[in-house]
Amino acid sequence: MKIVRQAGALLMALMIFTACTEAPKRVTFESLLHEMVDRDAIASFPEKEYRCLQASSYNRESVSPDKPGWFADSDGIGFIRTEENDGRKEWVLMEDDGPGAITKIWAVCFYYGLKNTTGANIRIYLDGAEKPAIEANFFELVKGQDFVKAPLADESTRAGNLYMPIPYAKSCKVTMDNKAFYNIINYRSYPKGTDVETFSMDVFTKAKKTVAEVSETLEKAPVATEGKVLTADMTINPGNEGILTLPKGSKAVKALEIEVEATNHNLALRSTVMKANFDGERTVWTPVGDFFNNGPGKKAYHMWERTVTPEGKMICRWAMPYKTEGNIAFENFGKQDVKVKVRAIVDDWEWTDRSMHFHANWRMDPAYPTFPIFDWNLVEVKGKGVFVGDQWTVLNPRQGWWGEGDEKVYVDGDFQKNFPSHFGTGTEDYYGWAGGVVPTPADEFSKPFLGNVLVGNPRAQGYNTCSRTRSLDAIPFKERIKFDFEASCGTRKSWHRLQYSANSYWYAIPGAKSNRNPLPEMASATTPTLADIQAEVEEAKSAGFVVDGALECENLSTFKADDNVTSDKKISVWGEISNGAMKSYWFQKKDEAVSVKITEQFEKRHLNLCAAVGPAMGVYDIYVNGKLKVTQDFSSNHGGMTTPYVDLGVCEPVDNAFDVKFVLKKNKRAVKKKEARVGLGLDFFLLK
């Protein structure tokens, strides 16, 4: 379906923004399109409240942060169920009772192998209808090769992203007609009774003009022109700051343009910190380069909220409202003079009880070992607001894949459930593209809401930067939000290192607090180089990996095994084994057992176990001194180690010992495993 391009993007954008100053009584396809490009709307807590939720193909072995499997890989095969529709078998990817609206669909655009770029068909059923409202080839739909065109659907490095909203009044179900593969669906869930227009192709056809206007506005990303223009040309000496004082009254910064000049420009982008204070609250503290996806150095790109021109001008279009007063400051934490040129457009703002301050936080830490895997916290906020984006920069010491970790976003009631409402499928998937091969600079791109801004060369070695911002898929929170990423990559070794620096962007009602504090020691330090992190890796290699306090199973002489249980073959894993060794056993049939006595125990202890997981592993009953402690499934699509550890609870010794027994109950992965026998790999116990 051809989209007609219109001239006059700036005028059209102004018309769209003006039309959206009041929330419509009904949520419609067109009202959502208008909202997508309304920069003021996102700076106010939603008048029509909704929850932002996510369905994805994440591995269902991940059930709880305190259970093994929390960091399970193979996140491309999960689904809700299969069902028969019109004689077809379909895999259900997402369903919601409604009212609601799909706001984003991502899919990898190869299917169980890079050569298959056809994949399966997607069907979107609305309001319980037997016939789908949308039926298309999945890849063509998300890549903008069907009736939705760029930028509302567009290809991005072996993947595609559909941003066209799909509202529904009663219910929504998304299926594909072949087995599930990597996909993520974001959607809004509105309160019962919310008046929502259900999408149809007739609705789309009638809205063609709005679709074209919004598409052009997204691509042009016009800068606001209405308001008072403030400029400042500052020379900031080391340890000093320059301040741009904003007009008093209820106002909002509608556009911010910044240029930084210094002898060492790249270093100045990290050591020059942008700070914002609104109504007595410090809401922004971040190196100016990192705020604009340029922490490692200048890199041009163009997104909806931020742009860096080839000349290095940095442009921000997020609205930054304040009720009475505000200022934007730049502090020089470096050792060289820095010149900062600032241009801000400030306009009147009607401050209401829904108005929010803009926040930007930065986190950077020393380099991390890539094993054991853990959840790295981007930000946690207590208060009421809306999460609108992030940027993620990784310094990778070697050629190879630096990502792999899933995002896990907890919002409000998720904390009681101890499970996130957003569970992703991989770092690159979250940022709208796909792996399959190690990325190169040819994979760089920027779209309105997505950017693979910088890829290390060669093959992802060095600095890599991704960014995602949110409009219709923004995440409201009423009390609390926590955003984690798994710190995971292709090389899972205790000696391997990655260094992260990341920004979070969010709005909040005044009074919200985050766990991100200023980091002057990081901003003032020399930007780490590839040589720096490579030296850390070499130093760590010589140290070896031994878990502190581990009771190594390979050193225990008290193991006993049933006659048919053998230890003739080592179990291989993806990850690292404490002290470089573990006990490997192979079982022939159900109810065979292995036991070990942990002797010289004179008091109650809390026992934890680290063991291997993988396709050849099985399901075991684990007893301590004759008492069943847990039935543990060690089977997994990928070989690895239990993180977190298996919790055997507080145990009381019998005859000054803990007698731990493993009894095979079943082999869950018989179809997939190459080894006919069932494995059990025991690395170590921890006694506390």
GILINQUI-V943403 format. One record per residue. N is the residue number from 1. RES is the residue in one small letter. SS is DSSP state (a for helix, b for strand, c for the rest). NEAR is the number of other ideal C-beta (glycine too) atoms within 8 Angstrom. Layout:
BEGIN
N/RES/SS/NEAR + N/RES/SS/NEAR
END
This chain:
BEGIN
1/m/c/5 + 2/k/c/4 + 3/i/c/9 + 4/v/c/6 + 5/r/c/6 + 6/q/c/9 + 7/a/c/4 + 8/g/c/6 + 9/a/a/12 + 10/l/a/9 + 11/l/a/7 + 12/m/a/12 + 13/a/a/12 + 14/l/a/9 + 15/m/a/8 + 16/i/a/14 + 17/f/a/12 + 18/t/a/7 + 19/a/a/7 + 20/c/c/12 + 21/t/c/6 + 22/e/c/4 + 23/a/c/6 + 24/p/c/7 + 25/k/c/4 + 26/r/c/8 + 27/v/b/14 + 28/t/c/11 + 29/f/a/12 + 30/e/a/8 + 31/s/a/11 + 32/l/a/14 + 33/l/a/13 + 34/h/a/13 + 35/e/a/11 + 36/m/a/12 + 37/v/c/13 + 38/d/c/11 + 39/r/c/12 + 40/d/c/11 + 41/a/a/9 + 42/i/a/12 + 43/a/a/14 + 44/s/b/11 + 45/f/c/12 + 46/p/c/9 + 47/e/c/7 + 48/k/c/8 + 49/e/c/8 + 50/y/b/11 + 51/r/b/8 + 52/c/b/15 + 53/l/b/11 + 54/q/b/13 + 55/a/b/11 + 56/s/b/12 + 57/s/c/14 + 58/y/c/11 + 59/n/c/12 + 60/r/c/6 + 61/e/c/8 + 62/s/c/11 + 63/v/c/8 + 64/s/c/8 + 65/p/c/7 + 66/d/c/7 + 67/k/c/8 + 68/p/c/12 + 69/g/c/12 + 70/w/c/12 + 71/f/c/10 + 72/a/c/13 + 73/d/c/11 + 74/s/c/9 + 75/d/c/16 + 76/g/c/10 + 77/i/c/11 + 78/g/c/10 + 79/f/c/11 + 80/i/c/7 + 81/r/b/6 + 82/t/b/7 + 83/e/b/8 + 84/e/b/6 + 85/n/b/9 + 86/d/c/4 + 87/g/c/4 + 88/r/b/7 + 89/k/b/7 + 90/e/b/12 + 91/w/b/13 + 92/v/b/13 + 93/l/b/13 + 94/m/b/12 + 95/e/b/10 + 96/d/b/11 + 97/d/c/5 + 98/g/c/13 + 99/p/c/13 + 100/g/b/14 + 101/a/b/14 + 102/i/b/16 + 103/t/b/12 + 104/k/b/12 + 105/i/b/13 + 106/w/b/13 + 107/a/b/14 + 108/v/b/12 + 109/c/c/13 + 110/f/c/13 + 111/y/c/11 + 112/y/c/5 + 113/g/c/6 + 114/l/c/7 + 115/k/c/5 + 116/n/c/9 + 117/t/c/8 + 118/t/c/6 + 119/g/c/13 + 120/a/c/10 + 121/n/b/9 + 122/i/b/13 + 123/r/b/13 + 124/i/b/13 + 125/y/b/14 + 126/l/b/15 + 127/d/c/9 + 128/g/c/6 + 129/a/c/8 + 130/e/c/5 + 131/k/c/5 + 132/p/c/9 + 133/a/c/12 + 134/i/b/11 + 135/e/b/7 + 136/a/b/10 + 137/n/b/11 + 138/f/a/13 + 139/f/a/14 + 140/e/a/9 + 141/l/a/16 + 142/v/a/15 + 143/k/c/11 + 144/g/c/13 + 145/q/c/6 + 146/d/c/9 + 147/f/c/7 + 148/v/c/10 + 149/k/c/10 + 150/a/c/8 + 151/p/c/11 + 152/l/c/14 + 153/a/b/16 + 154/d/b/11 + 155/e/b/8 + 156/s/c/12 + 157/t/c/10 + 158/r/c/11 + 159/a/b/15 + 160/g/b/15 + 161/n/b/14 + 162/l/b/12 + 163/y/c/13 + 164/m/c/8 + 165/p/c/13 + 166/i/b/12 + 167/p/b/16 + 168/y/b/17 + 169/a/c/10 + 170/k/c/10 + 171/s/c/12 + 172/c/b/15 + 173/k/b/9 + 174/v/b/16 + 175/t/b/13 + 176/m/b/15 + 177/d/c/10 + 178/n/c/7 + 179/k/c/6 + 180/a/c/11 + 181/f/c/14 + 182/y/c/12 + 183/n/b/15 + 184/i/b/16 + 185/i/b/14 + 186/n/b/11 + 187/y/b/15 + 188/r/b/11 + 189/s/b/10 + 190/y/b/13 + 191/p/c/6 + 192/k/c/4 + 193/g/c/4 + 194/t/c/9 + 195/d/c/9 + 196/v/b/15 + 197/e/c/11 + 198/t/c/12 + 199/f/c/13 + 200/s/c/8 + 201/m/a/8 + 202/d/a/6 + 203/v/a/12 + 204/f/a/12 + 205/t/a/7 + 206/k/a/6 + 207/a/c/11 + 208/k/a/10 + 209/k/a/6 + 210/t/a/10 + 211/v/a/13 + 212/a/a/12 + 213/e/a/11 + 214/v/a/14 + 215/s/a/13 + 216/e/a/12 + 217/t/a/14 + 218/l/a/13 + 219/e/a/10 + 220/k/a/9 + 221/a/c/13 + 222/p/c/9 + 223/v/c/9 + 224/a/c/11 + 225/t/c/7 + 226/e/c/7 + 227/g/c/10 + 228/k/b/7 + 229/v/b/7 + 230/l/b/12 + 231/t/b/8 + 232/a/b/9 + 233/d/b/8 + 234/m/b/10 + 235/t/b/8 + 236/i/b/14 + 237/n/c/7 + 238/p/c/9 + 239/g/c/5 + 240/n/c/8 + 241/e/b/9 + 242/g/b/11 + 243/i/b/8 + 244/l/b/11 + 245/t/b/4 + 246/l/c/14 + 247/p/c/7 + 248/k/c/6 + 249/g/c/6 + 250/s/c/10 + 251/k/b/14 + 252/a/b/13 + 253/v/b/13 + 254/k/b/12 + 255/a/b/12 + 256/l/b/12 + 257/e/b/12 + 258/i/b/14 + 259/e/b/9 + 260/v/b/15 + 261/e/b/9 + 262/a/c/13 + 263/t/c/4 + 264/n/c/7 + 265/h/a/12 + 266/n/a/11 + 267/l/a/12 + 268/a/a/15 + 269/l/a/16 + 270/r/a/12 + 271/s/a/14 + 272/t/b/19 + 273/v/b/14 + 274/m/b/15 + 275/k/b/12 + 276/a/b/14 + 277/n/b/10 + 278/f/b/14 + 279/d/c/10 + 280/g/c/5 + 281/e/b/9 + 282/r/b/7 + 283/t/b/10 + 284/v/b/12 + 285/w/b/11 + 286/t/b/12 + 287/p/b/14 + 288/v/a/15 + 289/g/a/15 + 290/d/a/17 + 291/f/a/14 + 292/f/c/11 + 293/n/c/15 + 294/n/c/13 + 295/g/c/14 + 296/p/c/12 + 297/g/c/10 + 298/k/c/9 + 299/k/c/11 + 300/a/c/7 + 301/y/b/10 + 302/h/b/6 + 303/m/c/15 + 304/w/c/10 + 305/e/c/9 + 306/r/b/15 + 307/t/b/9 + 308/v/b/14 + 309/t/c/8 + 310/p/c/4 + 311/e/c/4 + 312/g/c/10 + 313/k/c/9 + 314/m/b/15 + 315/i/b/13 + 316/c/b/12 + 317/r/c/13 + 318/w/c/11 + 319/a/c/12 + 320/m/b/13 + 321/p/b/15 + 322/y/b/14 + 323/k/c/9 + 324/t/c/7 + 325/e/c/9 + 326/g/b/12 + 327/n/b/10 + 328/i/b/15 + 329/a/b/12 + 330/f/b/17 + 331/e/b/10 + 332/n/b/14 + 333/f/c/11 + 334/g/c/12 + 335/k/c/4 + 336/q/c/10 + 337/d/c/9 + 338/v/b/15 + 339/k/b/11 + 340/v/b/16 + 341/k/b/11 + 342/v/b/15 + 343/r/b/10 + 344/a/b/14 + 345/i/b/16 + 346/v/b/12 + 347/d/b/11 + 348/d/b/8 + 349/w/c/10 + 350/e/c/6 + 351/w/c/7 + 352/t/c/6 + 353/d/c/3 + 354/r/c/9 + 355/s/b/12 + 356/m/c/14 + 357/h/b/14 + 358/f/b/15 + 359/h/b/15 + 360/a/b/14 + 361/n/b/11 + 362/w/b/14 + 363/r/b/14 + 364/m/b/10 + 365/d/c/8 + 366/p/c/4 + 367/a/c/10 + 368/y/b/11 + 369/p/b/10 + 370/t/c/14 + 371/f/c/11 + 372/p/c/8 + 373/i/c/12 + 374/f/b/7 + 375/d/b/9 + 376/w/b/11 + 377/n/b/10 + 378/l/b/10 + 379/v/b/14 + 380/e/b/10 + 381/v/b/17 + 382/k/b/8 + 383/g/c/12 + 384/k/c/9 + 385/g/b/16 + 386/v/b/14 + 387/f/b/15 + 388/v/b/12 + 389/g/b/11 + 390/d/b/11 + 391/q/b/12 + 392/w/b/12 + 393/t/b/15 + 394/v/b/12 + 395/l/b/14 + 396/n/b/14 + 397/p/c/12 + 398/r/c/9 + 399/q/c/7 + 400/g/c/12 + 401/w/c/10 + 402/w/c/11 + 403/g/c/11 + 404/e/c/10 + 405/g/c/13 + 406/d/c/13 + 407/e/b/12 + 408/k/b/13 + 409/v/b/15 + 410/y/b/12 + 411/v/b/15 + 412/d/c/9 + 413/g/c/6 + 414/d/a/12 + 415/f/a/9 + 416/q/a/5 + 417/k/a/6 + 418/n/c/8 + 419/f/c/8 + 420/p/c/10 + 421/s/c/12 + 422/h/b/12 + 423/f/b/12 + 424/g/c/14 + 425/t/c/13 + 426/g/c/13 + 427/t/a/14 + 428/e/a/12 + 429/d/a/16 + 430/y/a/12 + 431/y/c/13 + 432/g/c/13 + 433/w/c/13 + 434/a/c/12 + 435/g/c/10 + 436/g/c/7 + 437/v/c/6 + 438/v/c/9 + 439/p/c/13 + 440/t/c/10 + 441/p/a/6 + 442/a/a/5 + 443/d/a/10 + 444/e/c/9 + 445/f/b/10 + 446/s/b/10 + 447/k/c/12 + 448/p/c/10 + 449/f/c/11 + 450/l/b/16 + 451/g/b/14 + 452/n/b/17 + 453/v/b/12 + 454/l/b/12 + 455/v/c/12 + 456/g/c/12 + 457/n/c/8 + 458/p/c/6 + 459/r/c/10 + 460/a/c/14 + 461/q/c/12 + 462/g/b/9 + 463/y/b/12 + 464/n/b/14 + 465/t/b/16 + 466/c/b/12 + 467/s/b/15 + 468/r/b/12 + 469/t/b/13 + 470/r/c/11 + 471/s/c/12 + 472/l/c/13 + 473/d/c/9 + 474/a/c/11 + 475/i/b/12 + 476/p/b/13 + 477/f/b/14 + 478/k/c/5 + 479/e/c/7 + 480/r/b/12 + 481/i/b/15 + 482/k/b/11 + 483/f/b/15 + 484/d/b/13 + 485/f/b/13 + 486/e/b/13 + 487/a/b/12 + 488/s/c/11 + 489/c/c/14 + 490/g/c/7 + 491/t/c/8 + 492/r/c/13 + 493/k/c/11 + 494/s/c/11 + 495/w/c/10 + 496/h/c/15 + 497/r/b/13 + 498/l/b/15 + 499/q/b/13 + 500/y/b/13 + 501/s/b/10 + 502/a/b/12 + 503/n/b/12 + 504/s/b/16 + 505/y/b/12 + 506/w/b/12 + 507/y/b/12 + 508/a/b/14 + 509/i/c/12 + 510/p/c/9 + 511/g/c/7 + 512/a/c/12 + 513/k/b/7 + 514/s/b/11 + 515/n/c/8 + 516/r/c/9 + 517/n/c/4 + 518/p/c/5 + 519/l/c/9 + 520/p/a/8 + 521/e/a/6 + 522/m/a/9 + 523/a/a/11 + 524/s/a/8 + 525/a/c/7 + 526/t/c/4 + 527/t/c/9 + 528/p/c/9 + 529/t/c/6 + 530/l/a/9 + 531/a/a/6 + 532/d/a/8 + 533/i/a/15 + 534/q/a/10 + 535/a/a/8 + 536/e/a/11 + 537/v/a/13 + 538/e/a/8 + 539/e/a/8 + 540/a/a/12 + 541/k/a/7 + 542/s/c/6 + 543/a/c/7 + 544/g/c/7 + 545/f/c/13 + 546/v/c/7 + 547/v/c/9 + 548/d/c/4 + 549/g/c/6 + 550/a/c/13 + 551/l/b/11 + 552/e/b/11 + 553/c/a/13 + 554/e/a/8 + 555/n/a/7 + 556/l/c/11 + 557/s/c/4 + 558/t/c/8 + 559/f/c/10 + 560/k/b/6 + 561/a/b/11 + 562/d/c/7 + 563/d/c/4 + 564/n/c/8 + 565/v/c/13 + 566/t/b/9 + 567/s/c/9 + 568/d/c/4 + 569/k/c/7 + 570/k/c/4 + 571/i/c/13 + 572/s/c/4 + 573/v/c/12 + 574/w/c/7 + 575/g/c/12 + 576/e/c/9 + 577/i/c/11 + 578/s/a/13 + 579/n/a/12 + 580/g/a/6 + 581/a/c/6 + 582/m/c/13 + 583/k/b/11 + 584/s/b/12 + 585/y/b/13 + 586/w/b/14 + 587/f/b/13 + 588/q/c/8 + 589/k/c/7 + 590/k/c/6 + 591/d/c/7 + 592/e/c/12 + 593/a/b/11 + 594/v/b/13 + 595/s/b/11 + 596/v/b/12 + 597/k/b/9 + 598/i/b/13 + 599/t/b/7 + 600/e/c/5 + 601/q/c/11 + 602/f/c/5 + 603/e/c/5 + 604/k/c/7 + 605/r/b/11 + 606/h/b/9 + 607/l/b/15 + 608/n/b/11 + 609/l/b/14 + 610/c/b/14 + 611/a/b/14 + 612/a/b/18 + 613/v/b/16 + 614/g/b/15 + 615/p/c/12 + 616/a/c/11 + 617/m/b/15 + 618/g/c/14 + 619/v/b/12 + 620/y/b/12 + 621/d/b/9 + 622/i/b/16 + 623/y/b/12 + 624/v/b/14 + 625/n/c/11 + 626/g/c/6 + 627/k/b/6 + 628/l/b/7 + 629/k/b/9 + 630/v/b/9 + 631/t/b/9 + 632/q/b/10 + 633/d/b/8 + 634/f/c/17 + 635/s/b/12 + 636/s/c/16 + 637/n/c/10 + 638/h/c/11 + 639/g/c/12 + 640/g/b/15 + 641/m/b/13 + 642/t/c/13 + 643/t/c/11 + 644/p/c/9 + 645/y/c/10 + 646/v/b/12 + 647/d/b/9 + 648/l/b/12 + 649/g/b/8 + 650/v/b/7 + 651/c/b/13 + 652/e/c/6 + 653/p/c/13 + 654/v/b/9 + 655/d/c/4 + 656/n/c/8 + 657/a/b/12 + 658/f/b/13 + 659/d/b/13 + 660/v/b/15 + 661/k/b/10 + 662/f/b/12 + 663/v/b/11 + 664/l/b/16 + 665/k/b/10 + 666/k/b/7 + 667/n/c/10 + 668/k/c/8 + 669/r/c/12 + 670/a/c/6 + 671/v/c/4 + 672/k/c/6 + 673/k/c/9 + 674/k/c/4 + 675/e/c/8 + 676/a/c/2 + 677/r/c/9 + 678/v/b/12 + 679/g/b/16 + 680/l/b/17 + 681/g/b/15 + 682/l/b/13 + 683/d/b/14 + 684/f/b/14 + 685/f/b/12 + 686/l/b/13 + 687/l/b/10 + 688/k/c/5
END
